[in-house]
């Protein structure tokens, strides 16, 4: 996801690629007392697939339909629970393996009694209807209606506000959509479109199926009086949904997407899904959202001049880091946003050269973050407060940590490491401890202090740097950090460098 504010950070950049690993405000924290473990995901079941069949009345902002879940019992189960919250959504009936079941729907929780033995596969089907509401402040998301469209935003946990779901990133599942909307609109969603069926009543049903598991927060759809335009990146189809008035700008602003896919495939590994695309909507919560295979893109960022190409690169990079490799909980949200934000700079370097990348890092990243921290104080990257989950520490500061890690490891170890994240946890989840362990394995370094400083504790350094040249290709670097410094980061030549 990309914030509506241009909040980017990468510092500690020198033209000859020197990193300084100093900091201020260090608090001694034992990561094991903070670290998310895989015990979070030991729920006794695994949802394998959701089939969502919804009829959506955009005029009355009303939905009715069903969500069927195919579930594997990993332990003996006596009940199944889903979330369905907000608005006046009411559950009308529930089936288990096709038979009518008892249920309760209280305080946003649907409870279904079961008698399932370990290893059994079974289905639940929840029928419901009503006017959906949105999640609480500060996000206010879910199924959003505008005068000429509707669309979903679920990041971090708003899928439950328009469909019954087990709404946690560690339980990824296949998703099949059957979306019935007015006949003059198109509906876009995750996966590959199978068909559009005319129902003869002024509506059409749009059928989409994903071929790979999807975390609930990146399941999504949109509908509007769209037209489509298509691109191709090797064997990967690119399917874009825009309003007719947006077509000319979108064709310019998305023109480099095939090249981006080729470049990121080279450095991260092959593009991991069956397709890519964009569905453009009028939204203010985020600039864009990386719904798997089909990014939701804010209409205000289509300027026809590629002026917001950083957003395009950011959301595309999330298909690898965030969607294919997913944080196990949102306490680990930095594990996806660091890569997406850093990929903005990687794309500028690839597309425009190193000088342009340096300018981007300085003007759009470093200066913004330092100003933000000066006003808001230092924050810790790991386990952010709920209302700070998508703030500059998660994006710009974590991208800086990733860049510093690259400098510390060296390219020869760093790029195999980030590719190994994807091959070690394919279509899976990761936590910070696993990220650190793999980085140490590829670098041969003890990175305990590095991650204690930068991930588990707040603050940024103030540094003094001197570079002495001997007239040839050799240089000596003198550096020190001042603690506690003012909340700035400046490369300076202090007076003692002249001694």
Phi, psi and omega in degrees: 000148179240129181292157178288340176268147179275086188243092187233151181214128160209119179236194182056046179248127169237155185297337178258019169060060173253133175251143177244127186248075177231168183197175176230164174067034183288129174246128183289111180235139177269110185305329183297338178277347182249337194291130172294133178250168180288355175299335178304325187266005181274079186260350182090001178209163177222118176281122185269325184200142168251136169242114187250121180239106186231136168256123188240118179263103185289332181292312181266001179052049187236140178231150172210145180162211185211157171231117177258132178243130171265123191234140171256123175279115178270341172227174173293131185241134176252352176198164174229137180234137173233162175258136170212107190232163169083160178060214176239035180295130182233136174277127182261329177194163180222137173245145170236119185052037175086354181254144180299135183235153169291159177196163167231151176225094185226137177053036177081005182245125173266120178248128183237118178290143183221166166219084184240131178275159179300133180095352182280142169258137181211168179236145168239145178224119183252121174264136183205169180196163176139188177262114182289147172259184179245163180293162182293167173302145014266000189270314177054054185231177184147237172262113186256136178248138171235172181301334185230024179189171161214155184200163179251144167225125186236356185281118014263339189204045185252008175301327182293351181269000173218352177208146175295127185203155167268097201265067179224140185294341182283345181252081179280147184212157169295152179228132175237127182250134166236101189248114180260118185225173181303150192290341181265010178245157169252148176244132179245150184199182177297148170087210183248133177287130181266322185191163167232120185249127176279122184270356178072012181231023182088007179231162171227150179252126183254122188249118180234142179226130173274146178260354183227152180300148184229135171288147186299329183286347175246015163283139181186162177209166175210153177216144182189175173285061186285157157241162181248147161223149191240151173226178180214135175236092187063240179267001184267116175284145177238123189237113185248137180242117183220160171287152180306323180290345182262353190301311184300314179296316182297322180296329175283310188291332179260008186300327185271002183301317177301320177293322177298315179300318179297317182291311180294329176295328179290320185265333181260330190124168185305145176306130195272356188235180188279339179198173170220165178175183180225143168237117188268130181221161172272108180217157180239344183297310180230162173288324180196166179217131191278050176308137190300124181072355185206086182294136170273124191238131181291128185300330183291348180261012169264100182250357180071013181228012184056031181289342180238038182293338176299324178293318179301313180295318182303309184290324177297316180300331178297338179298327174278305188251099184134313182261305176288315175247115192243136172303141185289331169217171179284355168296338181257023188301334180299334184294338175262321185285333178297319181289317182296318180290317179295329180294335173302312180291322177300319180293318178301317179299315181293319190273327188237348178105169186293322181297318178295322178295319178299317179296319179298315180298318183287310190278321187262348188240294185300306187298321180297311185295317181299319177297317180298314182292325177302323182274331189247349181086162182289143178231158178268139181291313184288139174054061181291158172301152185304317183277000177246014187297329183241044179258173184308324178301324180290326184266288193283319178292319181292327175296324176297319178299318179297319178294317178298323176298320176300315179294322181291319182278327189088148184301326184296334177258326188294311185291321170299326178297311184290332173289324180294332175304319183285324181278337178281326181235058186294131181054028188236201184237158181215152171241175186295320180300320179291323175300312181296315182300318180290323176297319179292322180296322182278334182265336188072015183253152169273110186257016183302308182296319181303310183283329173302317182293310195266331184257319186264359183219157183272170169108158173228159185272160162249128190236145169246128185230133172234139177238122180251126177255145178259015179090353177240217182269000182267150178213152174242134182249130174247128181217146172210154174251152180250130181227128355272132179268172168293159184283063175222166176224109184229137171271115186228165173249091183293165188298327183289349175289343183270355182292000000 
